[in-house]
Amino acid sequence: YGHRHGATLRIEDNGIGMPDKIRESEALGGLGMRNMQERIEHLHGKLSIFSTGTGTIVEATVPLTSMMNPREDRRKQPV
């Protein structure tokens, strides 16, 4: 969803959660989680992971400065 500060993507499930070592900021759980973190950081955003025994929430927020101007048309830009 979009908001006045940028955009947020939130993915939520009702599973059994993730092991503690995957949620720790030092060990982002493998290449998939690490790649998500790096891409969000590149956009000056924030990746948050919340997990309990009843499910997991992955939330990525990027600021407006990382979003394309809505009036720009990517098809007109040179490749």
Residue pairs with C-beta under 8 A, 6 or more apart in sequence:
1 7
1 8
1 10
4 64
5 61
5 63
5 64
6 45
6 61
6 62
6 63
6 64
6 65
6 66
6 67
7 61
7 62
7 67
8 59
8 60
8 61
9 59
9 60
9 61
10 57
10 58
10 59
11 57
11 58
11 59
12 55
12 56
12 57
12 58
13 55
13 56
14 54
14 55
15 55
15 56
16 53
16 54
16 55
17 51
17 52
17 53
17 54
17 55
17 56
18 29
18 49
18 51
18 56
21 27
21 29
22 28
22 29
22 30
22 33
22 51
23 29
23 49
23 51
28 34
28 37
33 49
36 47
36 58
36 60
37 47
40 46
40 47
40 60
40 61
40 62
41 47
43 62
43 63
43 66
44 62
44 63
44 65
44 66
45 60
45 61
45 62
45 63
45 66
46 60
46 61
47 58
47 59
47 60
48 57
48 58
48 59
48 60
48 61
49 56
49 57
49 58
49 59
50 56
50 57
50 59
51 57
68 74
